[in-house]
Amino acid sequence: MKYFILIFVSIILLSGCGTPWREQGYSSPQDYDLAQAAATNPQGVEMLKNVGITTPNDYKNAIAEMNASGYSKTNNRSDVYWFSKDRFDGRSKGRSALDQRSYRLEENRKEQQRKLEAERLENKRIADLAEAEQKKKLQQQAEQKVKDEKRKQALYAEWARLDQVGPSFCSQVRNVSLGVVERISSQLRVDPSSVRFNRSNYLSPRQTMSEAGIFGAIMGQAFAESLYDGSKLSPTCRVTLYSSAGPVYCDVKSEHLNGSVAVNYDSCKK
Protein backbone atom coordinates (compact mmCIF):
# COMPACT_ATOMS: atom_id res chain seq x y z
CA MET A 1 0.00 0.00 0.00
CA LYS A 2 2.83 2.38 0.91
CA TYR A 3 4.42 1.54 -2.45
CA PHE A 4 1.33 2.71 -4.37
CA ILE A 5 1.13 5.92 -2.31
CA LEU A 6 4.76 6.74 -3.15
CA ILE A 7 4.09 6.13 -6.86
CA PHE A 8 1.01 8.44 -6.73
CA VAL A 9 2.96 11.22 -4.99
CA SER A 10 5.77 10.87 -7.51
CA ILE A 11 3.35 11.22 -10.40
CA ILE A 12 1.91 14.40 -8.84
CA LEU A 13 5.36 15.90 -8.36
CA LEU A 14 6.43 15.00 -11.90
CA SER A 15 3.27 16.51 -13.39
CA GLY A 16 3.97 19.81 -11.65
CA CYS A 17 0.65 19.93 -9.78
CA GLY A 18 0.81 22.18 -6.77
CA THR A 19 3.93 24.04 -8.05
CA PRO A 20 4.01 27.90 -7.99
CA TRP A 21 4.97 28.37 -11.65
CA ARG A 22 1.89 26.57 -13.02
CA GLU A 23 -0.50 28.15 -10.53
CA GLN A 24 0.71 31.62 -11.50
CA GLY A 25 0.27 31.08 -15.23
CA TYR A 26 3.82 30.25 -16.39
CA SER A 27 4.52 27.67 -19.07
CA SER A 28 7.56 26.17 -17.36
CA PRO A 29 9.77 26.44 -14.29
CA GLN A 30 12.35 28.24 -16.48
CA ASP A 31 9.81 30.94 -17.31
CA TYR A 32 8.99 31.27 -13.63
CA ASP A 33 12.71 31.65 -12.77
CA LEU A 34 13.10 34.30 -15.49
CA ALA A 35 10.12 36.19 -14.10
CA GLN A 36 11.68 36.16 -10.65
CA ALA A 37 14.98 37.48 -11.98
CA ALA A 38 13.34 40.23 -14.05
CA ALA A 39 10.59 41.00 -11.51
CA THR A 40 7.89 40.60 -14.15
CA ASN A 41 4.80 38.53 -14.99
CA PRO A 42 3.95 35.90 -17.65
CA GLN A 43 3.32 38.59 -20.26
CA GLY A 44 6.68 40.23 -19.48
CA VAL A 45 8.40 36.87 -19.76
CA GLU A 46 6.95 36.36 -23.26
CA MET A 47 8.21 39.80 -24.31
CA LEU A 48 11.74 38.98 -23.06
CA LYS A 49 11.69 35.60 -24.79
CA ASN A 50 10.75 37.32 -28.07
CA VAL A 51 14.08 39.21 -27.97
CA GLY A 52 16.22 36.20 -27.05
CA ILE A 53 16.18 36.31 -23.24
CA THR A 54 14.98 32.95 -21.96
CA THR A 55 16.87 32.40 -18.69
CA PRO A 56 17.98 34.45 -15.69
CA ASN A 57 21.57 34.22 -16.98
CA ASP A 58 20.46 35.69 -20.33
CA TYR A 59 18.85 38.54 -18.41
CA LYS A 60 21.98 39.20 -16.32
CA ASN A 61 24.23 39.03 -19.39
CA ALA A 62 21.97 41.49 -21.23
CA ILE A 63 22.25 43.94 -18.33
CA ALA A 64 26.04 43.63 -18.30
CA GLU A 65 26.30 44.12 -22.06
CA MET A 66 23.87 47.04 -21.96
CA ASN A 67 25.88 48.78 -19.24
CA ALA A 68 29.17 48.17 -21.04
CA SER A 69 27.85 49.54 -24.34
CA GLY A 70 26.64 52.75 -22.75
CA TYR A 71 23.06 52.02 -23.86
CA SER A 72 21.67 52.54 -20.33
CA LYS A 73 22.77 52.39 -16.70
CA THR A 74 19.28 52.11 -15.17
CA ASN A 75 19.08 48.30 -15.40
CA ASN A 76 15.27 48.44 -15.41
CA ARG A 77 13.33 45.81 -17.30
CA SER A 78 12.12 48.20 -20.00
CA ASP A 79 15.66 49.26 -20.89
CA VAL A 80 16.81 45.64 -20.92
CA TYR A 81 13.95 44.74 -23.27
CA TRP A 82 14.66 47.62 -25.69
CA PHE A 83 18.41 47.00 -25.58
CA SER A 84 17.85 43.34 -26.43
CA LYS A 85 15.35 44.20 -29.17
CA ASP A 86 17.62 46.82 -30.73
CA ARG A 87 20.53 44.39 -30.50
CA PHE A 88 18.41 41.65 -32.11
CA ASP A 89 16.99 43.89 -34.87
CA GLY A 90 20.29 45.66 -35.57
CA ARG A 91 22.35 42.48 -35.83
CA SER A 92 20.93 41.56 -39.27
CA LYS A 93 21.60 45.10 -40.53
CA GLY A 94 25.12 45.39 -39.17
CA ARG A 95 24.17 47.94 -36.52
CA SER A 96 24.99 48.00 -32.85
CA ALA A 97 22.20 48.29 -30.30
CA LEU A 98 23.02 51.98 -29.90
CA ASP A 99 22.93 52.60 -33.65
CA GLN A 100 19.71 50.61 -33.99
CA ARG A 101 18.11 52.64 -31.20
CA SER A 102 19.10 55.89 -32.95
CA TYR A 103 17.72 54.55 -36.21
CA ARG A 104 14.49 53.39 -34.54
CA LEU A 105 13.91 56.68 -32.74
CA GLU A 106 14.59 58.62 -35.93
CA GLU A 107 12.14 56.46 -37.88
CA ASN A 108 9.57 56.93 -35.12
CA ARG A 109 10.13 60.69 -35.30
CA LYS A 110 9.72 60.67 -39.07
CA GLU A 111 6.57 58.55 -38.82
CA GLN A 112 5.12 60.89 -36.23
CA GLN A 113 6.02 63.83 -38.45
CA ARG A 114 4.33 62.13 -41.42
CA LYS A 115 1.21 61.56 -39.34
CA LEU A 116 1.18 65.16 -38.15
CA GLU A 117 1.66 66.42 -41.70
CA ALA A 118 -1.09 64.14 -43.01
CA GLU A 119 -3.36 65.35 -40.22
CA ARG A 120 -2.48 68.97 -41.00
CA LEU A 121 -3.23 68.48 -44.70
CA GLU A 122 -6.52 66.73 -43.92
CA ASN A 123 -7.55 69.50 -41.54
CA LYS A 124 -6.60 72.08 -44.17
CA ARG A 125 -8.61 70.20 -46.79
CA ILE A 126 -11.65 70.14 -44.52
CA ALA A 127 -11.20 73.81 -43.63
CA ASP A 128 -10.80 74.76 -47.31
CA LEU A 129 -13.96 72.84 -48.21
CA ALA A 130 -15.87 74.53 -45.40
CA GLU A 131 -14.57 77.94 -46.47
CA ALA A 132 -15.47 77.31 -50.10
CA GLU A 133 -18.93 76.12 -49.08
CA GLN A 134 -19.41 79.21 -46.92
CA LYS A 135 -18.28 81.49 -49.75
CA LYS A 136 -20.65 79.72 -52.14
CA LYS A 137 -23.50 80.08 -49.65
CA LEU A 138 -22.79 83.78 -49.12
CA GLN A 139 -22.55 84.32 -52.89
CA GLN A 140 -25.88 82.58 -53.42
CA GLN A 141 -27.45 84.65 -50.64
CA ALA A 142 -26.10 87.85 -52.19
CA GLU A 143 -27.39 86.89 -55.64
CA GLN A 144 -30.77 85.95 -54.19
CA LYS A 145 -30.91 89.24 -52.32
CA VAL A 146 -30.31 91.15 -55.56
CA LYS A 147 -33.01 89.09 -57.30
CA ASP A 148 -35.44 89.65 -54.44
CA GLU A 149 -34.76 93.38 -54.45
CA LYS A 150 -35.37 93.58 -58.21
CA ARG A 151 -38.57 91.57 -57.80
CA LYS A 152 -39.68 93.81 -54.96
CA GLN A 153 -39.01 97.00 -56.89
CA ALA A 154 -40.83 95.61 -59.93
CA LEU A 155 -43.77 94.69 -57.70
CA TYR A 156 -43.85 98.16 -56.14
CA ALA A 157 -43.77 99.68 -59.63
CA GLU A 158 -46.70 97.46 -60.63
CA TRP A 159 -48.58 98.51 -57.51
CA ALA A 160 -47.95 102.14 -58.43
CA ARG A 161 -49.38 101.46 -61.90
CA LEU A 162 -52.46 99.88 -60.34
CA ASP A 163 -52.89 102.93 -58.10
CA GLN A 164 -52.99 105.07 -61.25
CA VAL A 165 -55.38 103.00 -63.36
CA GLY A 166 -57.40 101.36 -60.57
CA PRO A 167 -59.73 104.20 -59.53
CA SER A 168 -60.98 104.92 -63.07
CA PHE A 169 -61.25 101.22 -63.83
CA CYS A 170 -63.32 100.45 -60.72
CA SER A 171 -65.59 103.43 -61.28
CA GLN A 172 -66.90 101.63 -64.39
CA VAL A 173 -68.44 98.84 -62.30
CA ARG A 174 -72.18 99.58 -62.09
CA ASN A 175 -73.90 96.39 -60.94
CA VAL A 176 -73.64 92.71 -60.03
CA SER A 177 -75.23 89.77 -61.79
CA LEU A 178 -78.16 87.74 -60.49
CA GLY A 179 -75.79 84.81 -60.02
CA VAL A 180 -73.61 86.91 -57.73
CA VAL A 181 -76.67 87.97 -55.73
CA GLU A 182 -77.77 84.34 -55.34
CA ARG A 183 -74.31 83.23 -54.20
CA ILE A 184 -74.05 86.09 -51.72
CA SER A 185 -77.52 85.36 -50.35
CA SER A 186 -76.68 81.69 -49.84
CA GLN A 187 -73.21 82.36 -48.43
CA LEU A 188 -74.11 85.22 -46.07
CA ARG A 189 -77.77 84.26 -45.48
CA VAL A 190 -79.36 87.50 -46.59
CA ASP A 191 -82.62 88.12 -48.45
CA PRO A 192 -81.69 88.18 -52.18
CA SER A 193 -84.49 90.64 -52.93
CA SER A 194 -82.89 93.14 -50.58
CA VAL A 195 -79.46 93.08 -52.23
CA ARG A 196 -78.71 96.12 -54.39
CA PHE A 197 -75.60 97.70 -55.79
CA ASN A 198 -74.26 100.83 -54.03
CA ARG A 199 -70.77 101.69 -55.28
CA SER A 200 -67.42 100.39 -56.49
CA ASN A 201 -64.10 101.70 -55.18
CA TYR A 202 -60.51 100.83 -56.05
CA LEU A 203 -58.80 98.62 -53.42
CA SER A 204 -55.00 99.12 -53.39
CA PRO A 205 -52.69 96.16 -52.63
CA ARG A 206 -51.42 97.93 -49.52
CA GLN A 207 -54.97 98.36 -48.26
CA THR A 208 -55.60 94.66 -48.82
CA MET A 209 -52.59 93.81 -46.65
CA SER A 210 -53.49 96.32 -43.93
CA GLU A 211 -56.92 94.71 -43.62
CA ALA A 212 -55.15 91.38 -43.02
CA GLY A 213 -53.45 92.82 -39.94
CA ILE A 214 -49.77 93.38 -39.26
CA PHE A 215 -48.76 89.71 -39.42
CA GLY A 216 -50.97 89.06 -42.41
CA ALA A 217 -49.58 92.13 -44.14
CA ILE A 218 -46.01 91.00 -43.65
CA MET A 219 -46.74 87.47 -44.79
CA GLY A 220 -48.93 88.68 -47.65
CA GLN A 221 -46.28 91.03 -48.94
CA ALA A 222 -43.53 88.41 -48.63
CA PHE A 223 -45.72 85.88 -50.45
CA ALA A 224 -46.59 88.38 -53.17
CA GLU A 225 -42.95 89.37 -53.64
CA SER A 226 -41.85 85.74 -53.82
CA LEU A 227 -44.41 84.92 -56.51
CA TYR A 228 -44.29 88.07 -58.61
CA ASP A 229 -42.93 87.25 -62.06
CA GLY A 230 -43.15 90.69 -63.64
CA SER A 231 -46.55 90.16 -65.26
CA LYS A 232 -49.30 92.79 -65.22
CA LEU A 233 -51.61 92.60 -62.22
CA SER A 234 -55.32 93.18 -62.25
CA PRO A 235 -56.88 95.98 -60.16
CA THR A 236 -59.13 94.89 -57.32
CA CYS A 237 -62.43 96.71 -56.85
CA ARG A 238 -64.29 96.82 -53.55
CA VAL A 239 -67.95 96.58 -54.51
CA THR A 240 -70.36 97.66 -51.76
CA LEU A 241 -73.85 96.17 -51.75
CA TYR A 242 -76.75 96.96 -49.46
CA SER A 243 -78.87 94.15 -48.01
CA SER A 244 -81.42 93.53 -45.28
CA ALA A 245 -78.52 92.39 -43.07
CA GLY A 246 -76.44 95.52 -43.67
CA PRO A 247 -73.59 96.34 -46.06
CA VAL A 248 -71.88 93.54 -47.98
CA TYR A 249 -68.37 94.07 -49.39
CA CYS A 250 -67.17 92.04 -52.35
CA ASP A 251 -63.70 92.11 -53.93
CA VAL A 252 -63.89 91.93 -57.71
CA LYS A 253 -61.13 91.79 -60.35
CA SER A 254 -61.23 92.59 -64.05
CA GLU A 255 -61.63 88.93 -65.00
CA HIS A 256 -64.83 88.89 -62.93
CA LEU A 257 -66.45 91.60 -65.07
CA ASN A 258 -68.69 91.42 -68.06
CA GLY A 259 -68.71 95.00 -69.20
CA SER A 260 -69.80 97.02 -66.16
CA VAL A 261 -71.42 94.05 -64.39
CA ALA A 262 -69.60 91.86 -61.85
CA VAL A 263 -70.43 88.21 -62.64
CA ASN A 264 -68.05 86.71 -60.04
CA TYR A 265 -65.89 87.75 -57.09
CA ASP A 266 -62.88 86.78 -55.01
CA SER A 267 -64.58 87.10 -51.64
CA CYS A 268 -67.54 88.73 -49.92
CA LYS A 269 -68.09 89.68 -46.30
CA LYS A 270 -70.51 91.67 -44.22
C-alpha positions as a printed Julia matrix, in Angstrom:
270×3 Matrix{Float64}:
   0.0     0.0     0.0
   2.83    2.38    0.91
   4.42    1.54   -2.45
   1.33    2.71   -4.37
   1.13    5.92   -2.31
   4.76    6.74   -3.15
   4.09    6.13   -6.86
   1.01    8.44   -6.73
   2.96   11.22   -4.99
   5.77   10.87   -7.51
   3.35   11.22  -10.4
   1.91   14.4    -8.84
   5.36   15.9    -8.36
   6.43   15.0   -11.9
   3.27   16.51  -13.39
   3.97   19.81  -11.65
   0.65   19.93   -9.78
   0.81   22.18   -6.77
   3.93   24.04   -8.05
   4.01   27.9    -7.99
   4.97   28.37  -11.65
   1.89   26.57  -13.02
  -0.5    28.15  -10.53
   0.71   31.62  -11.5
   0.27   31.08  -15.23
   3.82   30.25  -16.39
   4.52   27.67  -19.07
   7.56   26.17  -17.36
   9.77   26.44  -14.29
  12.35   28.24  -16.48
   9.81   30.94  -17.31
   8.99   31.27  -13.63
  12.71   31.65  -12.77
  13.1    34.3   -15.49
  10.12   36.19  -14.1
  11.68   36.16  -10.65
  14.98   37.48  -11.98
  13.34   40.23  -14.05
  10.59   41.0   -11.51
   7.89   40.6   -14.15
   4.8    38.53  -14.99
   3.95   35.9   -17.65
   3.32   38.59  -20.26
   6.68   40.23  -19.48
   8.4    36.87  -19.76
   6.95   36.36  -23.26
   8.21   39.8   -24.31
  11.74   38.98  -23.06
  11.69   35.6   -24.79
  10.75   37.32  -28.07
  14.08   39.21  -27.97
  16.22   36.2   -27.05
  16.18   36.31  -23.24
  14.98   32.95  -21.96
  16.87   32.4   -18.69
  17.98   34.45  -15.69
  21.57   34.22  -16.98
  20.46   35.69  -20.33
  18.85   38.54  -18.41
  21.98   39.2   -16.32
  24.23   39.03  -19.39
  21.97   41.49  -21.23
  22.25   43.94  -18.33
  26.04   43.63  -18.3
  26.3    44.12  -22.06
  23.87   47.04  -21.96
  25.88   48.78  -19.24
  29.17   48.17  -21.04
  27.85   49.54  -24.34
  26.64   52.75  -22.75
  23.06   52.02  -23.86
  21.67   52.54  -20.33
  22.77   52.39  -16.7
  19.28   52.11  -15.17
  19.08   48.3   -15.4
  15.27   48.44  -15.41
  13.33   45.81  -17.3
  12.12   48.2   -20.0
  15.66   49.26  -20.89
  16.81   45.64  -20.92
  13.95   44.74  -23.27
  14.66   47.62  -25.69
  18.41   47.0   -25.58
  17.85   43.34  -26.43
  15.35   44.2   -29.17
  17.62   46.82  -30.73
  20.53   44.39  -30.5
  18.41   41.65  -32.11
  16.99   43.89  -34.87
  20.29   45.66  -35.57
  22.35   42.48  -35.83
  20.93   41.56  -39.27
  21.6    45.1   -40.53
  25.12   45.39  -39.17
  24.17   47.94  -36.52
  24.99   48.0   -32.85
  22.2    48.29  -30.3
  23.02   51.98  -29.9
  22.93   52.6   -33.65
  19.71   50.61  -33.99
  18.11   52.64  -31.2
  19.1    55.89  -32.95
  17.72   54.55  -36.21
  14.49   53.39  -34.54
  13.91   56.68  -32.74
  14.59   58.62  -35.93
  12.14   56.46  -37.88
   9.57   56.93  -35.12
  10.13   60.69  -35.3
   9.72   60.67  -39.07
   6.57   58.55  -38.82
   5.12   60.89  -36.23
   6.02   63.83  -38.45
   4.33   62.13  -41.42
   1.21   61.56  -39.34
   1.18   65.16  -38.15
   1.66   66.42  -41.7
  -1.09   64.14  -43.01
  -3.36   65.35  -40.22
  -2.48   68.97  -41.0
  -3.23   68.48  -44.7
  -6.52   66.73  -43.92
  -7.55   69.5   -41.54
  -6.6    72.08  -44.17
  -8.61   70.2   -46.79
 -11.65   70.14  -44.52
 -11.2    73.81  -43.63
 -10.8    74.76  -47.31
 -13.96   72.84  -48.21
 -15.87   74.53  -45.4
 -14.57   77.94  -46.47
 -15.47   77.31  -50.1
 -18.93   76.12  -49.08
 -19.41   79.21  -46.92
 -18.28   81.49  -49.75
 -20.65   79.72  -52.14
 -23.5    80.08  -49.65
 -22.79   83.78  -49.12
 -22.55   84.32  -52.89
 -25.88   82.58  -53.42
 -27.45   84.65  -50.64
 -26.1    87.85  -52.19
 -27.39   86.89  -55.64
 -30.77   85.95  -54.19
 -30.91   89.24  -52.32
 -30.31   91.15  -55.56
 -33.01   89.09  -57.3
 -35.44   89.65  -54.44
 -34.76   93.38  -54.45
 -35.37   93.58  -58.21
 -38.57   91.57  -57.8
 -39.68   93.81  -54.96
 -39.01   97.0   -56.89
 -40.83   95.61  -59.93
 -43.77   94.69  -57.7
 -43.85   98.16  -56.14
 -43.77   99.68  -59.63
 -46.7    97.46  -60.63
 -48.58   98.51  -57.51
 -47.95  102.14  -58.43
 -49.38  101.46  -61.9
 -52.46   99.88  -60.34
 -52.89  102.93  -58.1
 -52.99  105.07  -61.25
 -55.38  103.0   -63.36
 -57.4   101.36  -60.57
 -59.73  104.2   -59.53
 -60.98  104.92  -63.07
 -61.25  101.22  -63.83
 -63.32  100.45  -60.72
 -65.59  103.43  -61.28
 -66.9   101.63  -64.39
 -68.44   98.84  -62.3
 -72.18   99.58  -62.09
 -73.9    96.39  -60.94
 -73.64   92.71  -60.03
 -75.23   89.77  -61.79
 -78.16   87.74  -60.49
 -75.79   84.81  -60.02
 -73.61   86.91  -57.73
 -76.67   87.97  -55.73
 -77.77   84.34  -55.34
 -74.31   83.23  -54.2
 -74.05   86.09  -51.72
 -77.52   85.36  -50.35
 -76.68   81.69  -49.84
 -73.21   82.36  -48.43
 -74.11   85.22  -46.07
 -77.77   84.26  -45.48
 -79.36   87.5   -46.59
 -82.62   88.12  -48.45
 -81.69   88.18  -52.18
 -84.49   90.64  -52.93
 -82.89   93.14  -50.58
 -79.46   93.08  -52.23
 -78.71   96.12  -54.39
 -75.6    97.7   -55.79
 -74.26  100.83  -54.03
 -70.77  101.69  -55.28
 -67.42  100.39  -56.49
 -64.1   101.7   -55.18
 -60.51  100.83  -56.05
 -58.8    98.62  -53.42
 -55.0    99.12  -53.39
 -52.69   96.16  -52.63
 -51.42   97.93  -49.52
 -54.97   98.36  -48.26
 -55.6    94.66  -48.82
 -52.59   93.81  -46.65
 -53.49   96.32  -43.93
 -56.92   94.71  -43.62
 -55.15   91.38  -43.02
 -53.45   92.82  -39.94
 -49.77   93.38  -39.26
 -48.76   89.71  -39.42
 -50.97   89.06  -42.41
 -49.58   92.13  -44.14
 -46.01   91.0   -43.65
 -46.74   87.47  -44.79
 -48.93   88.68  -47.65
 -46.28   91.03  -48.94
 -43.53   88.41  -48.63
 -45.72   85.88  -50.45
 -46.59   88.38  -53.17
 -42.95   89.37  -53.64
 -41.85   85.74  -53.82
 -44.41   84.92  -56.51
 -44.29   88.07  -58.61
 -42.93   87.25  -62.06
 -43.15   90.69  -63.64
 -46.55   90.16  -65.26
 -49.3    92.79  -65.22
 -51.61   92.6   -62.22
 -55.32   93.18  -62.25
 -56.88   95.98  -60.16
 -59.13   94.89  -57.32
 -62.43   96.71  -56.85
 -64.29   96.82  -53.55
 -67.95   96.58  -54.51
 -70.36   97.66  -51.76
 -73.85   96.17  -51.75
 -76.75   96.96  -49.46
 -78.87   94.15  -48.01
 -81.42   93.53  -45.28
 -78.52   92.39  -43.07
 -76.44   95.52  -43.67
 -73.59   96.34  -46.06
 -71.88   93.54  -47.98
 -68.37   94.07  -49.39
 -67.17   92.04  -52.35
 -63.7    92.11  -53.93
 -63.89   91.93  -57.71
 -61.13   91.79  -60.35
 -61.23   92.59  -64.05
 -61.63   88.93  -65.0
 -64.83   88.89  -62.93
 -66.45   91.6   -65.07
 -68.69   91.42  -68.06
 -68.71   95.0   -69.2
 -69.8    97.02  -66.16
 -71.42   94.05  -64.39
 -69.6    91.86  -61.85
 -70.43   88.21  -62.64
 -68.05   86.71  -60.04
 -65.89   87.75  -57.09
 -62.88   86.78  -55.01
 -64.58   87.1   -51.64
 -67.54   88.73  -49.92
 -68.09   89.68  -46.3
 -70.51   91.67  -44.22
